[in-house]
Amino acid sequence: MKLHVVSRYTFLLLASIIFIFPLYWMITGSFKTQVSIWAIPPEWFPSQFRLLNYVHIFSTTPAPLWMFNSVFTSLVTVVFVVIFSAMAGYAYAKKKFPGDKVLFFVVIATMMMPTQVTLVPLYILCRELGLIDSYLGVILPAIAFPFGVFIVRQFAKSIPDEIVESARIDGAGEIRLFATIVLPLLLPALGALSIFAFMHTWNDYLWQLIILQSKEKLTLPLGISTITYSENNVNYGYAMAGASLAAMPMIIFFLLLQRSFIKGITLGSVKG
């Protein structure tokens, strides 16, 4: 085996260990006591798998309700992000209209704007619309996802114009053309977009912290943070158990769509 091949696989192995180890430590730590977590030398593998941290979370908090809130808001956001991004991205890629480049530049510019810049005006808008402490207050701002428009637009540019024109010649209207011809071709990009949108909503801790107030409306990351701290002390057992619960849906969602994610990212970057 050539030296550069060995070096490449060695690098990939080390990189994999670096990325996987925090996840491993989090999951194993969720089965440890506070003393075991701080043990020196470190306890690399739990001597006993204790479910006390999980039992505490489920017995003292509405964790299933928090999980439902997170899954519901994330999935609904994904549906609308995919629909609107698919239509907007296709329009920017294949339609010519006055100001199309300027409008797309505005979309890209919003991606460069820090989230903190829009927090105050967005909160005032949601307050005036009566969206404070509601699911819509979480979902509606997350639907505006300019990165999704960018991904779909880059991918849609790779669709041959001949396919679109031949469908028009055959008498297909714009709605039928988009639904039956373009949309199936965009599926790899939409799969990748679904993962990004799901993770964005699931991990949007700061906005959800501002907009949600009642305990019953909290999402899982917010709910877990309320039980992690006790009398200014951090219980890392609870924190790791809660983080494991919060990471599980994202891992499952990624595994279900990983083929579309990889295909969408690679094709979009190569052909965009």
Backbone as CSV, one residue per row, in Angstrom:
resi,resn,N_x,N_y,N_z,CA_x,CA_y,CA_z,C_x,C_y,C_z
1,MET,0.846,-1.199,0.000,0.000,0.000,0.000,0.882,1.249,0.000
2,LYS,0.550,2.196,-0.846,1.365,3.383,-0.983,1.270,4.264,0.260
3,LEU,2.346,5.035,0.442,2.441,5.855,1.643,1.315,6.878,1.725
4,HIS,0.961,7.497,0.575,-0.068,8.534,0.625,-1.440,7.946,0.959
5,VAL,-1.656,6.668,0.574,-2.920,6.006,0.912,-2.986,5.747,2.414
6,VAL,-1.867,5.265,2.977,-1.804,5.023,4.419,-1.998,6.324,5.191
7,SER,-1.355,7.382,4.725,-1.475,8.680,5.397,-2.913,9.186,5.353
8,ARG,-3.558,8.987,4.210,-4.933,9.464,4.074,-5.869,8.738,5.026
9,TYR,-5.743,7.410,5.081,-6.623,6.641,5.959,-6.299,6.888,7.429
10,THR,-5.026,7.121,7.734,-4.654,7.452,9.108,-5.275,8.778,9.530
11,PHE,-5.216,9.751,8.632,-5.823,11.057,8.917,-7.330,10.932,9.110
12,LEU,-7.986,10.167,8.234,-9.434,9.984,8.346,-9.802,9.280,9.648
13,LEU,-8.979,8.302,10.048,-9.233,7.588,11.299,-9.117,8.522,12.497
14,LEU,-8.054,9.329,12.520,-7.866,10.265,13.629,-8.978,11.310,13.663
15,ALA,-9.355,11.807,12.484,-10.437,12.792,12.426,-11.749,12.188,12.911
16,SER,-11.999,10.933,12.553,-13.224,10.266,12.992,-13.246,10.115,14.507
17,ILE,-12.103,9.752,15.081,-12.027,9.602,16.538,-12.294,10.934,17.229
18,ILE,-11.717,12.004,16.682,-11.893,13.333,17.278,-13.365,13.743,17.273
19,PHE,-14.068,13.436,16.186,-15.468,13.836,16.076,-16.402,12.897,16.841
20,ILE,-16.058,11.619,16.905,-16.944,10.644,17.534,-16.775,10.620,19.055
21,PHE,-15.572,10.911,19.553,-15.314,10.779,20.985,-16.249,11.633,21.848
22,PRO,-16.505,12.916,21.523,-17.452,13.675,22.365,-18.831,13.032,22.429
23,LEU,-19.290,12.473,21.305,-20.587,11.791,21.302,-20.540,10.554,22.191
24,TYR,-19.439,9.806,22.094,-19.273,8.613,22.937,-19.238,9.000,24.415
25,TRP,-18.489,10.045,24.738,-18.369,10.475,26.133,-19.707,10.968,26.675
26,MET,-20.476,11.629,25.833,-21.792,12.113,26.246,-22.730,10.946,26.544
27,ILE,-22.772,9.966,25.653,-23.689,8.836,25.834,-23.291,7.997,27.041
28,THR,-22.003,7.674,27.161,-21.570,6.879,28.313,-21.721,7.663,29.612
29,GLY,-21.484,8.973,29.557,-21.638,9.801,30.751,-23.067,9.879,31.237
30,SER,-24.017,9.692,30.322,-25.423,9.740,30.731,-25.802,8.562,31.612
31,PHE,-24.982,7.517,31.615,-25.242,6.339,32.453,-24.387,6.338,33.723
32,LYS,-23.652,7.426,33.968,-22.769,7.489,35.127,-23.354,8.401,36.196
33,THR,-22.833,8.245,37.404,-23.166,9.177,38.474,-22.243,10.391,38.369
34,GLN,-22.561,11.419,39.139,-21.732,12.623,39.133,-20.310,12.306,39.568
35,VAL,-20.161,11.400,40.531,-18.830,11.024,41.019,-18.053,10.297,39.934
36,SER,-18.709,9.393,39.215,-18.030,8.634,38.160,-17.585,9.533,37.020
37,ILE,-18.365,10.554,36.730,-18.004,11.464,35.640,-16.717,12.211,35.959
38,TRP,-16.552,12.578,37.238,-15.368,13.336,37.644,-14.242,12.446,38.164
39,ALA,-14.367,11.141,38.017,-13.363,10.216,38.554,-12.008,10.428,37.883
40,ILE,-10.946,10.311,38.672,-9.569,10.380,38.171,-8.834,9.139,38.656
41,PRO,-8.285,8.326,37.748,-8.298,8.470,36.287,-9.715,8.313,35.724
42,PRO,-9.938,8.829,34.523,-11.292,8.791,33.954,-11.815,7.368,33.783
43,GLU,-13.092,7.228,33.956,-13.760,5.944,33.740,-14.217,5.907,32.279
44,TRP,-13.382,5.325,31.414,-13.638,5.386,29.973,-14.883,4.599,29.567
45,PHE,-15.195,3.579,30.345,-16.389,2.783,30.057,-17.113,2.543,31.375
46,PRO,-18.410,2.796,31.425,-19.131,2.658,32.702,-19.023,1.245,33.266
47,SER,-18.690,1.158,34.548,-18.648,-0.153,35.195,-20.051,-0.722,35.347
48,GLN,-21.024,0.176,35.499,-22.435,-0.201,35.549,-23.250,0.823,34.758
49,PHE,-24.209,0.324,34.010,-25.083,1.223,33.256,-26.280,1.585,34.135
50,ARG,-26.240,2.791,34.677,-27.303,3.254,35.565,-28.257,4.167,34.789
51,LEU,-29.532,3.940,34.966,-30.551,4.731,34.281,-31.103,5.848,35.156
52,LEU,-30.403,6.145,36.260,-30.917,7.121,37.219,-31.117,8.495,36.586
53,ASN,-30.190,8.905,35.723,-30.312,10.227,35.105,-31.547,10.307,34.208
54,TYR,-31.783,9.247,33.435,-32.960,9.221,32.560,-34.248,9.122,33.379
55,VAL,-34.205,8.310,34.441,-35.386,8.179,35.304,-35.729,9.522,35.933
56,HIS,-34.706,10.244,36.367,-34.938,11.559,36.974,-35.585,12.516,35.970
57,ILE,-35.079,12.523,34.745,-35.614,13.437,33.727,-37.077,13.124,33.429
58,PHE,-37.387,11.842,33.225,-38.751,11.475,32.836,-39.733,11.503,34.009
59,SER,-39.220,11.389,35.234,-40.123,11.369,36.392,-40.383,12.755,36.967
60,THR,-39.505,13.688,36.717,-39.653,15.021,37.315,-39.987,16.109,36.298
61,THR,-39.982,15.775,35.024,-40.252,16.785,33.993,-41.189,16.207,32.924
62,PRO,-41.853,17.071,32.166,-42.653,16.599,31.018,-41.777,16.400,29.784
63,ALA,-40.734,15.577,29.918,-39.782,15.381,28.823,-40.441,14.870,27.541
64,PRO,-41.398,13.914,27.607,-42.056,13.488,26.355,-42.766,14.640,25.649
65,LEU,-43.370,15.542,26.418,-44.034,16.701,25.813,-43.013,17.633,25.175
66,TRP,-41.875,17.827,25.843,-40.815,18.648,25.261,-40.296,18.028,23.966
67,MET,-40.162,16.711,23.975,-39.718,16.015,22.761,-40.725,16.227,21.633
68,PHE,-42.008,16.108,21.966,-43.039,16.326,20.945,-42.969,17.749,20.402
69,ASN,-42.801,18.725,21.281,-42.719,20.116,20.830,-41.565,20.318,19.854
70,SER,-40.420,19.744,20.168,-39.255,19.891,19.294,-39.470,19.202,17.956
71,VAL,-39.962,17.968,17.997,-40.176,17.221,16.754,-41.244,17.898,15.901
72,PHE,-42.326,18.330,16.532,-43.427,18.951,15.787,-42.981,20.239,15.104
73,THR,-42.370,21.138,15.862,-41.950,22.414,15.274,-40.887,22.209,14.204
74,SER,-39.984,21.260,14.416,-38.919,21.023,13.434,-39.472,20.429,12.145
75,LEU,-40.354,19.441,12.254,-40.902,18.795,11.054,-41.793,19.748,10.259
76,VAL,-42.631,20.508,10.952,-43.485,21.471,10.245,-42.625,22.513,9.533
77,THR,-41.577,22.964,10.200,-40.666,23.921,9.572,-40.011,23.326,8.337
78,VAL,-39.583,22.069,8.430,-38.951,21.407,7.284,-39.894,21.379,6.087
79,VAL,-41.152,21.041,6.321,-42.127,20.957,5.219,-42.243,22.289,4.489
80,PHE,-42.412,23.367,5.240,-42.601,24.672,4.600,-41.299,25.208,4.001
81,VAL,-40.174,24.943,4.658,-38.890,25.367,4.098,-38.637,24.681,2.761
82,VAL,-38.909,23.388,2.695,-38.705,22.642,1.448,-39.614,23.184,0.342
83,ILE,-40.876,23.428,0.657,-41.824,23.920,-0.357,-41.405,25.289,-0.882
84,PHE,-41.175,26.233,0.019,-40.867,27.601,-0.406,-39.481,27.698,-1.044
85,SER,-38.507,26.974,-0.498,-37.161,27.015,-1.066,-37.127,26.383,-2.444
86,ALA,-37.894,25.303,-2.637,-37.941,24.658,-3.951,-38.507,25.607,-4.996
87,MET,-39.588,26.291,-4.671,-40.194,27.209,-5.634,-39.295,28.417,-5.897
88,ALA,-38.755,29.003,-4.828,-37.919,30.190,-5.000,-36.603,29.844,-5.690
89,GLY,-35.969,28.745,-5.279,-34.707,28.353,-5.893,-34.846,28.049,-7.371
90,TYR,-35.926,27.365,-7.735,-36.176,27.069,-9.152,-36.413,28.347,-9.941
91,ALA,-37.154,29.281,-9.365,-37.425,30.546,-10.055,-36.140,31.335,-10.289
92,TYR,-35.274,31.396,-9.291,-34.017,32.126,-9.454,-33.085,31.438,-10.452
93,ALA,-33.193,30.127,-10.583,-32.297,29.391,-11.479,-32.768,29.402,-12.923
94,LYS,-34.076,29.309,-13.149,-34.585,29.088,-14.505,-35.469,30.209,-15.040
95,LYS,-35.877,31.128,-14.210,-36.755,32.208,-14.654,-35.967,33.507,-14.784
96,LYS,-36.286,34.269,-15.798,-35.692,35.585,-15.983,-36.778,36.638,-15.781
97,PHE,-36.573,37.510,-14.812,-37.538,38.565,-14.533,-36.787,39.792,-14.036
98,PRO,-37.373,40.967,-14.157,-36.682,42.197,-13.749,-36.264,42.158,-12.279
99,GLY,-34.993,42.419,-12.048,-34.484,42.466,-10.686,-34.179,41.123,-10.076
100,ASP,-34.123,40.052,-10.891,-33.890,38.722,-10.328,-32.525,38.618,-9.650
101,LYS,-31.498,39.203,-10.264,-30.163,39.133,-9.671,-30.075,39.968,-8.399
102,VAL,-30.743,41.107,-8.405,-30.737,41.959,-7.209,-31.445,41.263,-6.053
103,LEU,-32.580,40.656,-6.339,-33.326,39.956,-5.293,-32.540,38.771,-4.747
104,PHE,-31.864,38.043,-5.642,-31.064,36.912,-5.165,-29.889,37.403,-4.327
105,PHE,-29.322,38.545,-4.702,-28.243,39.127,-3.900,-28.751,39.477,-2.502
106,VAL,-29.975,39.978,-2.415,-30.564,40.293,-1.108,-30.715,39.026,-0.276
107,VAL,-31.146,37.932,-0.929,-31.278,36.652,-0.226,-29.928,36.210,0.325
108,ILE,-28.881,36.303,-0.507,-27.542,35.909,-0.064,-27.054,36.826,1.056
109,ALA,-27.369,38.116,0.949,-26.920,39.070,1.966,-27.512,38.754,3.331
110,THR,-28.749,38.268,3.359,-29.362,37.937,4.647,-28.661,36.759,5.320
111,MET,-28.001,35.911,4.527,-27.251,34.800,5.110,-26.048,35.297,5.898
112,MET,-25.525,36.463,5.518,-24.336,37.010,6.175,-24.688,37.843,7.403
113,MET,-25.968,38.059,7.636,-26.407,38.893,8.752,-26.487,38.062,10.035
114,PRO,-25.814,38.477,11.095,-25.885,37.725,12.359,-27.321,37.636,12.883
115,THR,-27.635,36.512,13.481,-28.986,36.310,14.006,-29.353,37.354,15.049
116,GLN,-28.364,37.770,15.846,-28.637,38.715,16.926,-29.145,40.063,16.406
117,VAL,-28.813,40.394,15.156,-29.239,41.678,14.597,-30.754,41.739,14.455
118,THR,-31.369,40.620,14.134,-32.811,40.598,13.859,-33.655,40.172,15.060
119,LEU,-33.031,39.844,16.178,-33.791,39.328,17.315,-34.817,40.331,17.842
120,VAL,-34.391,41.572,18.058,-35.297,42.571,18.640,-36.456,42.899,17.703
121,PRO,-36.202,43.267,16.434,-37.357,43.540,15.555,-38.245,42.322,15.337
122,LEU,-37.640,41.143,15.291,-38.440,39.936,15.111,-39.311,39.670,16.333
123,TYR,-38.771,39.920,17.512,-39.562,39.730,18.736,-40.721,40.724,18.788
124,ILE,-40.452,41.976,18.415,-41.520,42.986,18.413,-42.615,42.595,17.429
125,LEU,-42.216,42.096,16.256,-43.196,41.670,15.256,-44.050,40.521,15.781
126,CYS,-43.404,39.534,16.402,-44.151,38.394,16.945,-45.065,38.824,18.087
127,ARG,-44.617,39.787,18.879,-45.463,40.287,19.975,-46.706,40.973,19.428
128,GLU,-46.535,41.779,18.388,-47.680,42.478,17.801,-48.647,41.505,17.136
129,LEU,-48.143,40.389,16.633,-48.996,39.396,15.978,-49.567,38.377,16.961
130,GLY,-49.197,38.501,18.239,-49.702,37.574,19.244,-49.095,36.186,19.152
131,LEU,-47.832,36.103,18.756,-47.179,34.808,18.562,-46.250,34.425,19.708
132,ILE,-46.208,35.248,20.759,-45.352,34.924,21.897,-45.874,33.662,22.575
133,ASP,-44.956,32.777,22.950,-45.282,31.527,23.638,-46.242,30.663,22.812
134,SER,-45.931,30.513,21.527,-46.764,29.684,20.653,-45.875,28.928,19.677
135,TYR,-46.419,27.840,19.117,-45.680,27.082,18.113,-45.401,27.932,16.875
136,LEU,-46.377,28.754,16.484,-46.189,29.602,15.305,-45.044,30.586,15.502
137,GLY,-44.827,31.014,16.740,-43.721,31.916,17.020,-42.371,31.277,16.770
138,VAL,-42.307,29.961,16.869,-41.075,29.227,16.568,-40.987,28.906,15.081
139,ILE,-42.111,28.508,14.495,-42.109,27.989,13.124,-41.972,29.090,12.077
140,LEU,-42.784,30.145,12.178,-42.825,31.156,11.115,-41.470,31.829,10.865
141,PRO,-40.739,32.283,11.905,-39.430,32.881,11.617,-38.440,31.882,11.011
142,ALA,-38.565,30.605,11.375,-37.627,29.601,10.864,-37.882,29.263,9.404
143,ILE,-39.104,29.548,8.910,-39.417,29.243,7.512,-38.590,30.114,6.571
144,ALA,-38.270,31.340,7.012,-37.412,32.212,6.204,-35.986,31.684,6.286
145,PHE,-35.633,30.807,5.348,-34.358,30.082,5.388,-33.609,30.344,4.081
146,PRO,-32.875,31.457,3.983,-32.219,31.817,2.717,-31.216,30.783,2.233
147,PHE,-30.589,30.066,3.165,-29.638,29.035,2.750,-30.326,27.960,1.921
148,GLY,-31.595,27.685,2.224,-32.343,26.708,1.444,-32.561,27.170,0.020
149,VAL,-32.883,28.457,-0.154,-33.043,29.007,-1.502,-31.732,28.891,-2.271
150,PHE,-30.629,29.161,-1.596,-29.316,29.079,-2.235,-29.003,27.653,-2.687
151,ILE,-29.245,26.673,-1.819,-28.958,25.279,-2.166,-29.776,24.838,-3.375
152,VAL,-31.076,25.101,-3.348,-31.947,24.657,-4.440,-31.593,25.383,-5.730
153,ARG,-31.300,26.653,-5.645,-30.942,27.414,-6.845,-29.686,26.854,-7.492
154,GLN,-28.667,26.562,-6.689,-27.429,26.005,-7.243,-27.683,24.649,-7.888
155,PHE,-28.513,23.840,-7.267,-28.810,22.516,-7.815,-29.675,22.622,-9.062
156,ALA,-30.656,23.529,-9.047,-31.570,23.664,-10.184,-30.862,24.167,-11.430
157,LYS,-29.772,24.899,-11.255,-29.016,25.378,-12.415,-28.428,24.230,-13.221
158,SER,-28.259,23.069,-12.588,-27.688,21.911,-13.284,-28.729,21.151,-14.099
159,ILE,-30.002,21.481,-13.944,-31.053,20.827,-14.730,-31.001,21.359,-16.160
160,PRO,-30.858,20.499,-17.156,-30.776,20.977,-18.551,-32.026,21.757,-18.950
161,ASP,-31.817,22.863,-19.629,-32.952,23.665,-20.091,-33.809,22.904,-21.095
162,GLU,-33.193,21.941,-21.800,-33.941,21.181,-22.805,-35.088,20.395,-22.178
163,ILE,-34.865,19.891,-20.952,-35.918,19.130,-20.277,-37.121,20.025,-19.992
164,VAL,-36.841,21.218,-19.507,-37.918,22.153,-19.184,-38.643,22.599,-20.448
165,GLU,-37.882,22.916,-21.489,-38.496,23.406,-22.725,-39.314,22.324,-23.416
166,SER,-38.829,21.090,-23.397,-39.584,20.007,-24.039,-40.909,19.766,-23.323
167,ALA,-40.913,19.923,-22.004,-42.164,19.770,-21.257,-43.148,20.879,-21.618
168,ARG,-42.630,22.085,-21.810,-43.510,23.185,-22.214,-44.076,22.944,-23.613
169,ILE,-43.251,22.429,-24.516,-43.713,22.143,-25.876,-44.819,21.094,-25.854
170,ASP,-44.707,20.142,-24.932,-45.735,19.097,-24.817,-47.019,19.611,-24.174
171,GLY,-47.025,20.872,-23.792,-48.245,21.466,-23.264,-48.347,21.520,-21.756
172,ALA,-47.261,21.223,-21.054,-47.295,21.261,-19.587,-47.315,22.704,-19.095
173,GLY,-48.244,23.001,-18.191,-48.271,24.313,-17.563,-47.175,24.430,-16.520
174,GLU,-47.020,25.630,-15.965,-45.930,25.860,-15.019,-46.086,25.018,-13.755
175,ILE,-47.311,24.895,-13.263,-47.523,24.104,-12.047,-47.230,22.632,-12.310
176,ARG,-47.759,22.107,-13.416,-47.512,20.705,-13.752,-46.039,20.473,-14.055
177,LEU,-45.411,21.414,-14.745,-43.987,21.297,-15.054,-43.160,21.219,-13.781
178,PHE,-43.483,22.090,-12.830,-42.721,22.107,-11.585,-42.967,20.845,-10.765
179,ALA,-44.226,20.424,-10.675,-44.587,19.303,-9.804,-44.135,17.961,-10.356
180,THR,-44.198,17.763,-11.674,-43.933,16.443,-12.256,-42.547,16.304,-12.869
181,ILE,-41.931,17.408,-13.256,-40.621,17.344,-13.910,-39.510,17.853,-13.000
182,VAL,-39.662,19.080,-12.537,-38.588,19.727,-11.784,-38.453,19.156,-10.380
183,LEU,-39.568,19.027,-9.676,-39.514,18.599,-8.277,-38.829,17.245,-8.091
184,PRO,-39.134,16.217,-8.909,-38.408,14.947,-8.749,-36.904,15.083,-8.969
185,LEU,-36.499,15.976,-9.875,-35.072,16.178,-10.117,-34.396,16.904,-8.958
186,LEU,-35.182,17.621,-8.175,-34.633,18.372,-7.045,-34.567,17.567,-5.753
187,LEU,-35.040,16.328,-5.768,-35.134,15.547,-4.530,-33.805,15.420,-3.778
188,PRO,-32.668,15.162,-4.455,-31.412,15.100,-3.687,-31.113,16.400,-2.942
189,ALA,-31.325,17.535,-3.601,-31.090,18.821,-2.939,-32.080,19.042,-1.807
190,LEU,-33.321,18.630,-2.012,-34.338,18.814,-0.971,-34.075,17.908,0.223
191,GLY,-33.484,16.727,-0.024,-33.104,15.857,1.082,-32.037,16.495,1.947
192,ALA,-31.020,17.078,1.301,-29.980,17.785,2.051,-30.563,18.987,2.778
193,LEU,-31.438,19.709,2.097,-32.072,20.878,2.707,-32.911,20.491,3.919
194,SER,-33.587,19.359,3.859,-34.411,18.909,4.984,-33.572,18.719,6.236
195,ILE,-32.384,18.147,6.067,-31.501,17.933,7.217,-31.047,19.266,7.797
196,PHE,-30.625,20.181,6.930,-30.183,21.494,7.413,-31.315,22.232,8.132
197,ALA,-32.516,22.203,7.546,-33.646,22.915,8.150,-34.048,22.287,9.481
198,PHE,-34.034,20.959,9.550,-34.387,20.267,10.788,-33.400,20.618,11.898
199,MET,-32.111,20.552,11.579,-31.089,20.855,12.576,-31.141,22.323,12.990
200,HIS,-31.413,23.196,12.034,-31.478,24.628,12.350,-32.594,24.917,13.347
201,THR,-33.762,24.343,13.118,-34.885,24.578,14.026,-34.674,23.878,15.360
202,TRP,-34.186,22.656,15.319,-33.984,21.888,16.548,-32.977,22.575,17.469
203,ASN,-31.945,23.173,16.888,-30.869,23.767,17.682,-31.007,25.273,17.866
204,ASP,-32.139,25.845,17.466,-32.305,27.296,17.573,-32.633,27.681,19.013
205,TYR,-31.670,27.479,19.879,-31.885,27.644,21.318,-32.209,29.089,21.690
206,LEU,-31.460,30.032,21.126,-31.595,31.427,21.546,-32.987,31.980,21.243
207,TRP,-33.479,31.775,20.011,-34.793,32.311,19.665,-35.902,31.621,20.458
208,GLN,-35.799,30.322,20.626,-36.814,29.602,21.389,-36.796,30.022,22.853
209,LEU,-35.621,30.344,23.368,-35.521,30.834,24.743,-36.248,32.165,24.904
210,ILE,-36.219,32.982,23.862,-36.864,34.295,23.915,-38.371,34.190,23.708
211,ILE,-38.796,33.361,22.776,-40.198,33.356,22.348,-41.086,32.459,23.208
212,LEU,-40.515,31.397,23.805,-41.311,30.446,24.582,-41.194,30.753,26.070
213,GLN,-42.315,30.679,26.773,-42.336,31.061,28.184,-42.912,29.977,29.089
214,SER,-44.037,29.393,28.728,-44.670,28.402,29.595,-43.922,27.075,29.521
215,LYS,-43.944,26.349,30.626,-43.208,25.093,30.718,-43.727,24.060,29.733
216,GLU,-45.025,24.103,29.438,-45.622,23.110,28.541,-45.234,23.337,27.083
217,LYS,-44.806,24.553,26.735,-44.460,24.857,25.347,-42.964,24.731,25.071
218,LEU,-42.169,24.466,26.091,-40.724,24.403,25.898,-40.344,23.278,24.946
219,THR,-39.286,23.502,24.187,-38.702,22.433,23.381,-37.722,21.649,24.241
220,LEU,-37.265,20.517,23.728,-36.411,19.642,24.538,-35.107,20.316,24.968
221,PRO,-34.361,20.999,24.073,-33.136,21.662,24.542,-33.396,22.676,25.649
222,LEU,-34.485,23.435,25.534,-34.812,24.405,26.582,-35.190,23.707,27.877
223,GLY,-36.003,22.671,27.765,-36.434,21.956,28.953,-35.280,21.312,29.691
224,ILE,-34.370,20.713,28.941,-33.222,20.061,29.575,-32.364,21.085,30.306
225,SER,-32.234,22.276,29.740,-31.405,23.301,30.387,-31.986,23.729,31.728
226,THR,-33.303,23.613,31.892,-33.923,24.017,33.156,-33.635,23.043,34.288
227,ILE,-33.344,21.785,33.960,-33.079,20.804,35.014,-31.595,20.496,35.151
228,THR,-30.790,21.034,34.257,-29.353,20.783,34.328,-28.731,21.525,35.497
229,TYR,-29.231,22.734,35.750,-28.660,23.575,36.794,-29.501,23.491,38.067
230,SER,-28.832,23.282,39.157,-29.504,23.203,40.456,-28.643,23.913,41.490
231,GLU,-29.173,25.008,42.014,-28.460,25.787,43.029,-27.075,26.175,42.529
232,ASN,-27.030,26.684,41.315,-25.807,27.173,40.682,-24.777,26.077,40.442
233,ASN,-25.170,24.840,40.596,-24.275,23.727,40.297,-24.798,22.979,39.080
234,VAL,-23.878,22.556,38.238,-24.259,21.828,37.030,-24.213,20.340,37.316
235,ASN,-25.319,19.655,37.097,-25.349,18.201,37.212,-25.059,17.629,35.832
236,TYR,-23.836,17.174,35.638,-23.420,16.734,34.310,-24.074,15.420,33.909
237,GLY,-24.507,14.641,34.876,-25.233,13.419,34.543,-26.552,13.738,33.860
238,TYR,-27.301,14.692,34.454,-28.551,15.128,33.835,-28.283,15.792,32.484
239,ALA,-27.217,16.585,32.437,-26.902,17.298,31.198,-26.592,16.328,30.064
240,MET,-25.807,15.290,30.356,-25.442,14.335,29.310,-26.625,13.461,28.910
241,ALA,-27.456,13.096,29.872,-28.654,12.329,29.534,-29.599,13.169,28.675
242,GLY,-29.776,14.429,29.048,-30.626,15.308,28.255,-30.062,15.563,26.875
243,ALA,-28.744,15.758,26.794,-28.117,15.973,25.488,-28.236,14.736,24.607
244,SER,-28.153,13.558,25.210,-28.322,12.319,24.439,-29.735,12.219,23.877
245,LEU,-30.721,12.572,24.696,-32.108,12.568,24.218,-32.309,13.590,23.105
246,ALA,-31.675,14.757,23.251,-31.835,15.811,22.250,-31.140,15.463,20.941
247,ALA,-30.044,14.709,21.026,-29.296,14.368,19.812,-29.919,13.206,19.048
248,MET,-30.671,12.366,19.741,-31.202,11.151,19.115,-32.058,11.426,17.882
249,PRO,-33.064,12.331,17.942,-33.879,12.564,16.743,-33.077,13.093,15.563
250,MET,-32.092,13.958,15.829,-31.281,14.484,14.735,-30.465,13.384,14.070
251,ILE,-29.925,12.471,14.877,-29.148,11.365,14.317,-30.038,10.467,13.471
252,ILE,-31.231,10.152,13.979,-32.169,9.312,13.223,-32.575,9.995,11.924
253,PHE,-32.878,11.289,11.998,-33.297,12.037,10.807,-32.181,12.057,9.771
254,PHE,-30.946,12.226,10.222,-29.815,12.241,9.292,-29.612,10.877,8.651
255,LEU,-29.715,9.808,9.440,-29.526,8.466,8.896,-30.580,8.141,7.840
256,LEU,-31.793,8.634,8.028,-32.858,8.374,7.059,-32.618,9.097,5.741
257,LEU,-31.969,10.256,5.800,-31.806,11.079,4.599,-30.351,11.259,4.185
258,GLN,-29.447,10.419,4.710,-28.035,10.662,4.456,-27.660,10.502,2.985
259,ARG,-28.314,9.575,2.265,-27.996,9.411,0.847,-28.356,10.661,0.059
260,SER,-29.546,11.187,0.314,-29.949,12.421,-0.363,-29.058,13.582,0.049
261,PHE,-28.638,13.594,1.309,-27.771,14.662,1.798,-26.444,14.660,1.057
262,ILE,-25.797,13.503,0.984,-24.493,13.409,0.322,-24.613,13.718,-1.163
263,LYS,-25.631,13.154,-1.809,-25.819,13.382,-3.240,-26.140,14.839,-3.526
264,GLY,-26.994,15.429,-2.717,-27.371,16.818,-2.934,-26.208,17.771,-2.754
265,ILE,-25.393,17.544,-1.719,-24.266,18.424,-1.463,-23.214,18.293,-2.555
266,THR,-22.880,17.058,-2.949,-21.830,16.855,-3.948,-22.250,17.363,-5.320
267,LEU,-23.463,17.042,-5.760,-23.915,17.496,-7.072,-24.086,19.005,-7.102
268,GLY,-24.604,19.549,-6.012,-24.788,20.992,-5.978,-23.472,21.741,-6.024
269,SER,-22.433,21.203,-5.375,-21.150,21.884,-5.361,-20.407,21.718,-6.675
270,VAL,-20.583,20.551,-7.325,-19.857,20.304,-8.567,-20.498,21.028,-9.738
271,LYS,-21.846,20.962,-9.821,-22.532,21.508,-10.985,-23.000,22.942,-10.789
272,GLY,-22.973,23.432,-9.517,-23.487,24.779,-9.279,-22.605,25.834,-9.868
